């Protein structure tokens, strides 16, 4: 008897992407799977940029608002991927989601808007009917309405359910508003109900695995950010590092990561003022500016810092191959630690694949830093930053040792063929 086709409907906030963190993480799960058909229902006002599938349906906050304040009974539409590829679809500059996410009152109002359920319409169900899913893969987030949508779709189509959690949206935070805590408790309840119905539960890190099993009483599978190697084999153009030691940071500046970068820049500035260090150090930033203008001015005001802005994935790949040290940072303040403690950065496996020494700065209790402890130059106390960076700059043997450790672990842990085989088997087992 032939096994049924594996048709997986991915439900998530973000569309599959080649650059955006969440979309990139999701795309990596499905990009190489054989004999698996994929479609995606998503909610962010953005266009997909991935070859995982051509089948997309999008319902946005703007769609729901228009429906709520008008006589329209239907929200959402099929995404024309051909038009997206040909740049015929302009980006909508009026993205209401960004402003909604900053305020707890508007977040609650948003949930009320989505409760109208104008997303629950013939056009969406006709699109799902044509795909005929037998598995839902839900990327759980901090929007309560998404859990409602998963429940409706899963019950209507009698599918198996996989839930994937990539960030922490439920643990309590100190010094937050009552509205924040109220919304967080509601998300926890919704997440708990979804996990209870899930056939498979995936989490992003070992730390999240331990914490969430205690909370929900369900075993999970650690599904780290998969990444194809960024290493460019063969001839490369001459590196800038003949003239300088180049440190490259390509992550976000949010969660006070700029503060740790300033600490690093201060150390590099001091190193460069020492006349005996003829080869100077430079910190190159390839990232969007998402922080306060004054903080950004302070960060880019260091002599050792050079800001390049956001670049394409292809350009960044070249930059990372030419640098000496890729940099990962997290902040040390309590609020930032609470926000990042269970997450594993998408950049980590990419850096590991480069066969270069990684410099990681952040508290030891964070999942990303804990993961890198044995394979990177990890600075978990700012007081040690100058000495650790000095060792990296002065000792080629140290750099080679860290490069080898991270590269070997990448090859062992991020074997794409093994990953694809394992995921295909897991999905296939649900349909037996």
C-alpha positions in Angstrom: 0.0 0.0 0.0 1.4 3.4 -1.0 2.0 6.0 1.6 -0.2 9.2 1.2 1.4 12.3 -0.1 2.9 14.6 2.6 1.1 17.9 2.2 2.3 20.4 4.9 0.5 23.6 5.5 2.8 26.0 7.4 1.0 28.6 9.5 3.2 31.4 10.7 3.5 35.1 11.2 6.4 35.5 8.7 6.6 34.4 5.1 9.5 32.1 4.0 12.5 34.3 3.4 16.1 34.3 2.4 17.0 37.1 4.7 14.5 37.7 7.6 15.3 35.8 10.7 12.0 34.0 11.4 11.2 33.4 7.7 14.7 32.2 7.1 14.5 29.7 10.0 11.3 28.3 8.7 12.5 28.1 5.1 15.5 26.1 6.2 13.3 23.4 7.7 11.6 22.7 4.3 13.9 23.8 1.6 15.5 20.4 0.8 12.8 18.0 1.7 11.9 15.4 -0.9 8.4 14.1 -1.6 7.0 16.8 0.6 4.5 19.5 -0.7 4.4 22.8 1.2 2.0 25.7 1.3 2.1 28.7 3.7 -0.6 30.8 5.4 1.0 33.8 7.0 0.1 37.1 8.6 2.9 39.6 8.3 2.6 42.4 5.6 5.6 41.1 3.6 6.4 39.2 0.4 8.0 35.7 0.4 11.5 35.4 -0.9 12.2 31.7 -1.0 12.0 28.8 -3.3 10.3 26.5 -0.8 6.9 26.8 -2.4 4.8 28.8 -4.8 1.6 28.5 -2.7 1.0 31.4 -0.3 -2.1 32.9 1.3 -1.7 36.1 3.4 -4.0 37.7 5.9 -2.6 40.9 7.5 -3.6 43.3 10.3 -4.5 45.8 7.5 -6.9 43.3 5.9 -8.6 42.7 9.2 -8.9 46.4 10.0 -10.4 47.1 6.6 -12.9 44.3 7.1 -13.7 45.4 10.7 -14.6 49.0 9.8 -16.3 48.2 6.5 -19.0 45.9 5.1 -16.3 43.5 3.7 -16.9 40.0 5.1 -13.7 38.6 3.7 -10.0 39.3 4.7 -6.9 37.9 3.0 -5.9 36.8 -0.4 -3.6 34.5 -2.4 -0.1 35.9 -3.0 0.9 36.1 -6.6 4.4 34.8 -6.4 5.1 35.4 -10.1 4.4 39.1 -9.6 6.6 39.1 -6.5 9.5 37.5 -8.4 9.2 40.1 -11.2 9.1 43.0 -8.7 5.5 43.8 -9.9 4.3 44.0 -6.3 5.3 47.1 -4.4 6.0 47.0 -0.7 3.3 48.5 1.4 4.9 51.3 3.3 1.8 51.6 5.6 2.5 48.5 7.7 0.2 48.8 10.7 1.7 45.7 12.3 4.9 47.6 13.3 3.0 50.2 15.2 0.7 47.7 16.8 3.5 45.6 18.2 4.9 48.5 20.3 1.8 49.0 22.5 0.0 46.6 24.7 -3.4 48.3 24.4 -3.2 48.2 20.6 -2.1 44.5 20.8 -5.3 43.8 22.8 -7.4 45.8 20.3 -5.7 43.8 17.5 -6.9 40.5 19.1 -10.4 41.9 19.2 -10.3 42.8 15.5 -9.1 39.3 14.7 -11.9 37.8 16.8 -14.3 38.9 14.1 -12.9 36.0 12.1 -13.3 37.6 8.7 -10.3 35.5 7.8 -12.6 32.5 8.0 -14.0 32.7 4.5 -14.6 30.7 1.3 -11.5 32.1 -0.5 -9.1 30.8 2.2 -10.9 27.5 2.6 -11.0 27.0 -1.2 -7.3 27.6 -1.3 -6.7 25.1 1.5 -9.1 22.6 -0.2 -7.0 22.7 -3.4 -3.8 21.9 -1.4 -5.5 19.3 0.8 -3.1 19.3 3.8 -2.6 16.3 6.0 -0.1 18.1 8.4 -0.1 21.6 9.9 3.3 23.0 10.9 2.6 25.9 13.2 5.3 28.4 14.2 3.9 29.5 17.5 4.3 33.2 18.4 2.8 35.9 20.6 -0.4 36.5 18.7 -3.4 34.8 20.2 -5.5 34.8 17.0 -3.0 32.6 15.3 -3.7 29.8 17.8 -7.4 30.2 17.0 -6.7 29.9 13.3 -4.7 26.7 13.7 -7.5 25.2 15.8 -10.1 25.9 13.2 -8.0 24.7 10.2 -6.8 21.6 12.0 -10.2 20.5 13.1 -11.8 21.3 9.7 -9.2 19.2 7.7 -8.5 16.6 10.4 -4.7 17.0 10.0 -1.8 16.1 12.1 -0.3 19.0 14.0 3.4 20.0 14.6 4.2 23.0 16.7 7.5 24.9 16.5 8.6 27.5 19.1 11.5 29.7 18.2 11.3 32.4 20.9 10.0 32.6 24.4 6.6 34.3 24.7 5.4 32.9 28.0 7.9 33.2 30.8 7.2 36.2 33.2 9.2 39.4 32.9 10.0 41.8 35.7 9.0 45.5 35.6 6.4 44.9 32.9 2.9 46.4 32.8 -0.2 44.5 34.0 -1.5 44.5 30.4 1.8 42.9 29.2 1.5 40.1 31.8 -2.2 39.6 31.1 -1.6 39.1 27.4 1.4 36.8 28.2 -0.8 34.6 30.4 -3.4 34.3 27.6 -0.7 33.3 25.1 0.6 30.7 27.6 -2.9 29.2 27.9 -3.4 29.2 24.1 0.1 27.7 23.6 -0.6 25.0 26.2 -3.8 23.9 24.5 -2.1 23.8 21.1 0.9 21.8 22.5 -1.5 19.3 24.1 -3.1 18.7 20.7 0.3 18.5 18.9 1.6 15.3 17.5 5.2 16.7 17.5 6.6 19.6 19.4 9.8 21.3 18.2 11.8 24.0 20.0 14.8 26.1 19.0 17.3 25.3 21.8 18.3 22.8 24.4 17.5 25.3 27.1 14.0 25.8 25.8 13.6 22.0 25.6 14.4 21.7 29.3 12.3 24.7 30.5 9.2 24.0 28.3 9.1 20.3 29.2 8.8 21.4 32.9 6.0 23.9 32.1 3.9 21.9 29.6 4.9 18.3 30.5 5.5 17.3 26.9 8.8 16.1 25.4 10.1 18.2 22.5 12.6 17.8 19.6 15.3 20.4 19.4 15.2 21.9 15.9 18.0 24.4 15.6 18.4 26.9 12.8 19.7 25.0 9.9 22.0 26.8 7.6 23.8 25.9 4.4 27.5 26.6 4.6 28.5 30.1 3.8 32.1 29.1 3.2 33.4 30.0 -0.3 35.9 27.4 -1.4 38.7 28.2 -3.8 40.1 31.5 -4.9 38.9 34.6 -3.1 39.8 38.2 -3.7 42.6 39.5 -1.4 41.3 40.1 2.1 41.3 43.6 3.6 42.9 41.9 6.6 46.3 42.4 5.1 45.9 45.9 6.5 43.6 45.3 9.4 42.0 42.8 11.7 38.3 42.8 10.6 35.6 42.0 13.0 32.1 41.7 11.4 28.8 41.9 13.1 25.7 41.2 11.0 22.9 40.7 13.6 20.3 43.1 14.9 20.8 46.0 17.2 17.6 45.5 19.3 17.6 44.1 22.8 20.4 46.5 23.7 23.0 44.6 21.6 24.4 47.9 20.6 25.6 48.3 24.2 27.8 45.2 24.0 29.0 46.3 20.6 30.1 49.6 22.1 32.1 47.7 24.8 33.8 45.9 22.0 34.4 49.1 20.0 36.0 50.7 23.1 38.4 47.8 23.5 39.3 48.0 19.8 39.8 51.8 20.0 42.2 51.2 22.9 44.1 48.5 21.0 44.5 50.7 18.0 46.0 53.6 20.0 48.9 51.3 21.1 51.8 52.1 18.8 53.2 48.6 19.0 50.0 47.3 17.3 50.8 48.2 13.7 47.9 46.1 12.3 44.8 47.9 13.5 41.4 46.4 14.3 38.1 47.4 12.8 34.5 46.5 13.7 32.3 46.4 10.6 28.5 46.6 11.1 26.2 45.1 8.5 22.8 45.7 9.9 19.7 48.0 9.9 19.6 50.8 12.3 16.6 50.0 14.6 17.7 51.9 17.7 17.5 55.4 19.1 19.4 58.0 17.0 21.6 59.0 20.0 22.5 55.4 20.7 23.3 54.8 17.1 25.4 58.0 16.9 27.4 56.8 20.0 27.9 53.4 18.5 29.1 54.6 15.1 31.2 57.4 16.7 34.0 55.0 17.8 37.1 55.2 15.6 37.2 51.5 15.1 33.5 51.2 13.9 32.5 51.3 10.3 28.8 51.1 9.5 27.7 49.6 6.2 24.0 49.3 6.6 21.9 46.3 5.5 23.3 44.4 2.5 22.1 41.5 0.4 22.7 37.9 1.5 25.1 37.4 -1.4 27.2 40.5 -0.5 27.2 39.6 3.2 28.4 36.1 2.3 31.5 37.7 0.6 32.0 40.0 3.5 32.0 37.2 6.1 34.4 35.1 4.0 36.9 38.0 3.9 36.7 38.9 7.6 38.9 37.6 10.4 36.4 37.3 13.2 32.6 37.1 12.9 31.0 38.5 16.1 27.8 37.5 18.0 26.7 39.7 20.9 23.9 39.7 23.5 23.2 42.4 26.2 23.8 41.9 29.9 20.9 43.9 31.3 18.1 41.9 33.0 15.3 42.9 30.6 17.3 41.9 27.5 18.4 38.6 29.2 14.8 37.8 29.8 14.0 38.4 26.2 16.8 36.3 24.7 17.5 33.6 27.2 16.0 30.6 25.3 16.6 31.7 21.7 19.3 30.5 19.4 20.4 33.1 16.8 20.1 32.3 13.1 23.6 33.7 12.6 25.4 31.1 14.7 25.4 28.1 12.3 26.3 30.5 9.5 29.3 31.8 11.4 30.3 28.2 12.3 30.4 27.2 8.7 33.0 29.8 7.8 36.0 28.1 9.5 36.8 31.3 11.4 37.1 32.1 15.1 33.9 33.4 16.5 33.8 36.1 19.2 30.7 35.8 21.3 29.8 38.3 24.0 26.9 37.9 26.4 25.7 36.3 29.7 26.5 32.6 30.2 22.9 31.7 30.9 21.7 32.6 27.4 21.0 29.7 25.1 23.2 31.2 22.3 26.2 31.9 24.5 25.8 28.5 26.3 25.8 26.8 22.9 29.0 28.5 21.8 31.0 28.2 25.1 33.1 25.2 24.0 33.7 26.2 20.4 34.1 30.0 20.4 35.9 32.8 22.2 33.1 33.5 24.7 33.2 36.6 26.9 30.6 36.2 29.6 32.0 39.0 31.8 32.7 42.5 30.3 35.7 42.8 32.6 37.3 40.0 30.6 36.6 41.5 27.2 39.9 43.4 26.7 42.1 40.4 27.6 40.1 37.9 25.5 40.0 40.2 22.5 43.7 40.9 23.0 44.4 37.1 22.9 42.4 36.7 19.7 44.3 39.6 18.0 47.8 38.6 19.1 47.7 34.8 18.9 47.2 33.0 15.5 47.2 29.6 17.2 44.2 30.7 19.4 42.3 31.9 16.3 43.0 28.7 14.5 41.9 26.6 17.4 38.5 28.3 17.7 38.0 28.2 14.0 38.7 24.4 13.9 36.3 23.7 16.8 33.3 25.6 15.4 33.9 24.3 11.9 34.1 20.7 13.0 30.9 21.0 15.1 29.1 22.7 12.2 30.0 19.7 9.9 28.8 17.2 12.5 25.7 18.9 13.7 24.4 20.8 10.6 24.7 18.0 8.1 22.0 19.0 5.6 21.4 15.5 4.1 21.0 13.9 7.6 18.7 16.8 8.6 16.5 16.4 5.5 16.3 12.6 6.0 15.4 13.0 9.6 12.6 15.6 9.0 11.2 13.5 6.1 11.0 10.5 8.4 9.4 12.4 11.2 6.7 13.9 8.9 6.2 10.5 7.2 5.7 8.8 10.5 2.7 11.0 11.3 0.9 9.6 8.3 1.4 5.9 8.9 
